[in-house]
Amino acid sequence: MPYYYFNEIWTPFKLIGIRLYKDEDQTLWVKIWHLKKRRLRS
């Protein structure tokens, strides 16, 4: 897997364990609880 630099985006979903991240190409990623980060398809 290539190296990505992530910035976390704060949303109310963070309170229930769903975190959103943006990489340097402005692609959205999601991390749900203890699972791996996955890219969101749009």
C-alpha positions in Angstrom: 0.0 0.0 0.0 1.4 3.4 -0.9 2.1 6.0 1.7 -0.8 8.5 2.3 -0.9 11.6 4.4 -4.3 12.0 6.1 -6.1 14.9 7.7 -9.1 14.0 9.9 -12.4 15.8 9.2 -14.5 16.4 12.3 -18.1 15.4 12.0 -20.7 14.3 14.6 -20.2 10.8 13.4 -16.9 10.8 15.3 -18.9 10.5 18.5 -20.2 7.1 17.5 -16.8 5.8 16.1 -17.0 6.7 12.4 -14.1 8.9 11.3 -13.6 10.6 8.0 -10.2 11.5 6.5 -8.9 13.3 3.4 -5.6 12.5 1.8 -3.4 14.8 -0.2 -5.4 14.2 -3.4 -8.6 15.3 -1.6 -10.0 11.7 -1.7 -12.3 10.8 1.2 -11.6 7.8 3.4 -13.7 6.3 6.2 -12.7 4.4 9.3 -15.4 2.6 11.2 -14.4 1.6 14.8 -11.4 -0.7 14.7 -11.6 -1.6 11.0 -9.1 -0.4 8.4 -9.5 2.8 6.5 -11.4 2.5 3.2 -11.7 4.9 0.3 -15.2 6.2 -0.4 -16.4 5.7 -3.9 -18.1 8.7 -5.5 
